[in-house]
Structure formats: C-alpha cells, structure tokens
Amino acid sequence: MKEMNPGHIKKPFNKRAFIANGMFFSGILLPFSGYMNHKLQSETITGSRHFWMAVHDMAAILFTISVIIHIYYNWNSLVKYIKKSRNITISKEAIAAFFIILIIVGLFSTHALH
C-alpha cells in the first residue's frame, strides 16, 4: 500500500496535548451538566436526572484527574512562573473583577438559604 504523503513524518502521540484536551472537554461539560442537575433537582430520581448526575460526576472525576496530571507534566514551568510572578503586582482590574464576581455569585446563591 502506498503512503499518501511520502515526505510526511508521523508524530508520536502527544500525552500533554491529550491531557490538556481532556481537561478542556471535561471542564466544558461541568457547567452544562451542573445546570441540568440544578434544573432537575426538584424531580425524583428519573432516568433524565440520573443521566445528568452521572455525566456531571464523571466529568468532574475526569477533570480532576486531568488537572493533576497536567500539573505533573508542567510542574517545572509552573514553578518558574510562580517564581517569576513574585515581582508582579495584582492589577486593580483583577481585584475589581474578583470582588464583582464574588458579589454576583454571592447574591445569586443566597436564594438557597431561604
């Protein structure tokens, strides 16, 4: 059988890229499945609710495992970044965004306390 691209060198499987993509895709599932769980929370355990609970749980497990492996693969880069960032100050925009998000999430979530 002839090779389609004779000058093409086959790349090995990139574990870092695989882990980063796994982290991304499982992370994308979390808010959507969390929303569906929130929407279906008043129902008894139906097939639909059980499905979304399972999706959310497995996405969370895969995301957590991917994050841990990602940190392991990129440990040296992370340490260098942290050492370098000691000289970087936190911007007023970052502080403002943090507090605005904290206030919005706090106000929105207080409905659960009534």
C-alpha positions as CSV (number, residue, x, y, z in Angstrom):
1,M,0.0,0.0,0.0
2,K,1.4,3.4,-1.0
3,E,1.8,6.1,1.6
4,M,-0.2,9.3,0.7
5,N,2.5,11.8,1.8
6,P,5.9,10.2,1.4
7,G,7.7,13.2,3.0
8,H,5.4,13.2,6.0
9,I,6.9,12.2,9.3
10,K,4.4,10.5,11.7
11,K,4.3,12.3,15.0
12,P,4.2,10.3,18.2
13,F,1.1,10.5,20.4
14,N,1.4,13.8,22.4
15,K,0.4,13.0,26.0
16,R,0.5,16.6,27.1
17,A,-1.9,17.7,24.4
18,F,-4.2,14.7,25.2
19,I,-4.3,15.7,28.9
20,A,-4.9,19.4,28.1
21,N,-7.7,18.5,25.7
22,G,-9.2,16.0,28.1
23,M,-9.2,18.7,30.8
24,F,-10.8,21.2,28.4
25,F,-13.6,18.9,27.2
26,S,-14.4,17.6,30.7
27,G,-14.3,21.1,32.0
28,I,-16.8,22.3,29.3
29,L,-19.2,19.5,30.4
30,L,-19.2,20.6,34.1
31,P,-21.2,23.9,33.9
32,F,-23.8,22.4,31.4
33,S,-24.3,19.2,33.3
34,G,-24.4,21.2,36.6
35,Y,-27.1,23.5,35.1
36,M,-29.1,20.4,34.1
37,N,-28.8,19.0,37.6
38,H,-30.0,22.3,39.1
39,K,-32.9,22.4,36.7
40,L,-33.9,18.8,37.5
41,Q,-33.3,19.0,41.3
42,S,-36.9,19.0,42.2
43,E,-37.7,15.8,40.4
44,T,-37.5,12.4,41.9
45,I,-34.7,10.2,40.5
46,T,-35.8,9.8,37.0
47,G,-33.8,8.5,34.1
48,S,-33.1,12.0,32.9
49,R,-31.9,13.3,36.3
50,H,-29.8,10.2,36.9
51,F,-28.2,10.6,33.5
52,W,-27.2,14.3,34.2
53,M,-25.9,13.4,37.6
54,A,-23.8,10.6,36.1
55,V,-22.5,13.0,33.4
56,H,-21.6,15.6,36.0
57,D,-19.9,13.2,38.3
58,M,-17.8,11.5,35.6
59,A,-16.9,14.9,34.0
60,A,-15.8,16.1,37.5
61,I,-13.7,13.0,38.1
62,L,-12.0,13.2,34.6
63,F,-11.4,16.9,35.0
64,T,-9.8,16.4,38.4
65,I,-7.6,13.6,37.2
66,S,-6.6,15.7,34.1
67,V,-5.7,18.7,36.2
68,I,-3.5,16.6,38.5
69,I,-1.7,15.0,35.5
70,H,-1.5,18.4,33.8
71,I,0.2,19.9,36.9
72,Y,2.6,16.9,37.0
73,Y,3.6,17.3,33.3
74,N,4.0,21.0,33.7
75,W,5.5,21.2,37.2
76,N,8.8,22.9,36.1
77,S,7.0,25.5,34.1
78,L,4.6,26.2,36.9
79,V,7.4,26.6,39.4
80,K,9.3,29.0,37.1
81,Y,6.1,31.0,36.5
82,I,5.4,31.3,40.3
83,K,9.0,32.4,41.0
84,K,8.7,35.0,38.2
85,S,5.3,36.2,39.3
86,R,6.6,37.2,42.8
87,N,7.6,40.5,41.2
88,I,4.2,41.0,39.5
89,T,1.6,43.0,41.3
90,I,-2.1,42.2,41.1
91,S,-3.8,44.8,39.0
92,K,-6.8,46.8,40.1
93,E,-8.8,45.3,37.3
94,A,-8.1,41.8,38.7
95,I,-9.2,42.9,42.2
96,A,-12.3,44.6,40.8
97,A,-13.3,41.5,38.7
98,F,-12.7,39.2,41.7
99,F,-15.0,41.2,44.0
100,I,-17.7,41.8,41.4
101,I,-17.8,38.1,40.6
102,L,-17.8,37.3,44.3
103,I,-20.8,39.7,44.9
104,I,-22.8,38.5,42.0
105,V,-22.3,34.8,42.8
106,G,-23.0,35.5,46.5
107,L,-26.2,37.4,45.8
108,F,-27.4,34.8,43.2
109,S,-26.7,31.9,45.5
110,T,-28.4,33.3,48.6
111,H,-31.8,32.1,47.3
112,A,-30.8,28.6,48.6
113,L,-30.7,29.9,52.2
114,H,-34.3,31.0,52.3
